[in-house]
């Protein structure tokens, strides 16, 4: 996989090209874990060929030491820091303080976004976000399960009929991003994408206000 | 005791033979049934593989016009369904059925007709799914069938019913085999083989089968509930009427997560058997490995929710499931390092199985590590439902199951065919598989990280996934060529391989101490095992057993005999007489097929009639099982006299019923979990209307339920004192009929319309569960009456009445719990 970065991490939907602090910390975590995994796989492969080709040297380590060292101590060194780091990163992603909210409502096969702080404006398959400010997305579903995902901003959460899930997002700079439905939802699942427009903080309100009526579904390729 | 091996062989072969031609359909022998499972599973693997090739062809280029979403959704759903339910599980069952008696030193499994019935259920269920695929109405909501997408509103066709009914049919097979394998391991071993002397493969299958006994019921229950919702509009999963789609997700993954370990453990068991042979020393850390797999079994039941990190679970639970998931790495690492230590302390030699073990190690370790990554919630939130996850579970399942099974194939093929392996095709086939696999799935991790979700039938050129997908597709076709080469290799070995005398690998387990290919009776006489059964010398033991110098080295009364032993110590405690070939499993399987097809096409009266017919067939066919008279102690060889299983204190059916109760008890527990889950979590509670039955009706139902255990004791006591069971049977019959009638009244009169709210639907399910189990109790009673009249029950042959008592005790307890919860819940609302 060492050659793979040559293929590039860039992409409108790339987890590894974060456009906000939350996706950024997950990307860092991803790199650490991927490099660690590759290192451990290489290590285990090397140990396997070592014991097969030079068993006499490998036998200097007692059987008990092999099992305790590899089975208990090695995971004991790797797992606790990993889980702790995950909890720390995860806590940072959680909604704690009240921030502006936007509602994302999923339906076969489009998204409706509502802005309760802006007089109930509504957009379809287009999400307006302010830059540099955390926003809570309240995710609901009309019919079947869907999932809300803007890879460059944060992880995904499912849209479950009868439930509301809250996902915190934050985008660093104004610009255009892409989002999609990540939970298989039927025939139109592959095309259930949406556009994200990140606005400078002072332009956000006017951008939302311009959306007085729900826009028609956009033509998609 | 020494005899002419040829004469003994001929005498035993006559007794154990299965008729040729059409008579093969009556086969119950474990070698035949096990091989059938494996060959059928290999066929379904080929079908699933072809579907995978269609997927890869479609995704090779962006905006491909090859397949539209209607067909594509069926293809990926069926690929997953076939690989999980029609390939992996039956393949491991087939291996266990074929190999276990041979490794444990028994002549067959405990219930040969049950395994044959299990095979027919598997085959017919698989054919239903396959038929739907060719008819273009295959399931298309993804292999985990999330509701509401799979509900009748959003999947109105027959597609989802095919999945729910077809897969449940196949799972009947899995349940019968799970019970079969647990009981066979605990009761049918070679004399002297204590549990701690058992070959390690036995431990793996024991843990696997126990996991199946409690792992499959949640999905069986979920499938029944969802089918009831689709067919009769009972809103278990409908959030508008107090149901919850997440309940399905929980039930599915309560099964689905242990399923992964159910698939992995037998493969790991094969590795733990094969690696010592090629390290030329016994397995290091036998005890540590046994503890590790038991721990793994338990852990796997605690972490189902890590498939659901994104559905919106409370933070504390996330941390728990995350930590538990990461913890799984520990018992897995213990096993891997036990294997490495075995190699380190042995004299490793290289052969084709070792090649696959090396391939396993690389692929599975990476798959395990991406599994740890996925246990980390923030990362999981990003890559869940992307191609990263697709790559991860192919690394785990192909690395953890397919590669070890290929090692097992090359290792045990000589045992099956009696021919030595040839290496000309084996090595290139391995490299094609290894390179093809990694090319397909290593880059797929990256595809996922670049944001490609799973289950999309197409993508855009701008998405940046074009080259990655093309690479995966090319790799996929190399992989397929590799499998084709393996198939050819197997065919050629069978045709052209050289015959050998005995034990070509210098292995140290019992399956190499028998003639190859295996004779229908397996061992001409049964060995006594005085040490751990992976340190034996098949070359010395083999001729001894063939000469009849072990136990049961005789042909007697035309009986198919094997030994039953104490569950733990392995000391013989009975002679088990196994059933001859019979068409009964086929007929029962066919009549079960009618039930399933009738439900599929919504012909419910026919389904009910066929179900009653199937039950009647089972009761009627049991009329002359066992022995019509007392035999007392019979010689078993080496001066040992033992009772027949019909007169033994601990006969296999008693244990089997106990595990069957564990399975149905898990169904009830899952249902209770569902009741509580909906009550606490589902939207639109409390229900608009609750049950108000008063106390008289429930009190009489309770009385009817309690009559079961009381009557069962009366029947048993009557026979034990030399009298008749009629009083006890009468009390039971009266109680059962009364309870069934009154339960129907309760449902009709006191319960609100089950279609109105999930509360009424779950109460209906609880009461229906009780009704069904009381009905089965009635079958027990009818069978007892029939067999008492036929002379198959006596004070010494009292097994029937013991079984009935055990069932009645469970039914009374479970029925009272179901009744109490259905009645008590409104008070708590």
Interface residues (C-beta under 8 A of the other chain):
Chain A: X1 X4 X7 X8 X9 X10 X11 X12 X13 X14 X15 X16 X23 X25 X26 X29 X30 X33 X34 X36 X37 X38 X40 X41 X44 X45 X47 X48 X49 X51 X52 X55 X58 X59 X61 X63 X64 X66 X67 X69 X70 X71 X72 X74 X75 X76 X78 X79 X82 X83 X85 X86 X87 X89 X90 X93 X94 X108 X143 X144 X145 X147 X149 X151 X154 X155 X156 X157 X158 X160 X161 X162 X163 X165 X180 X181 X182 X183 X184 X185 X186 X187 X188 X189 X190 X221
Chain B: X63 X69 X70 X73 X141 X142 X146 X147 X148 X149 X153 X154 X239 X240 X244 X245 X246 X284 X285 X288 X292 X310 X311 X312 X315 X318 X319 X322 X323 X326 X327 X329 X330 X331 X333 X334 X335 X336 X337 X338 X340 X341 X342 X343 X344 X345 X346 X347 X348 X350 X354 X358 X361 X362 X365 X366 X369 X370 X372 X373 X376 X377 X378 X379 X380 X381 X382 X383 X384 X385 X386 X442 X443 X445 X446 X449 X450 X451 X452 X453 X454 X455 X456 X457 X458 X459 X460 X462 X463 X464 X465 X467 X468 X682 X683 X684
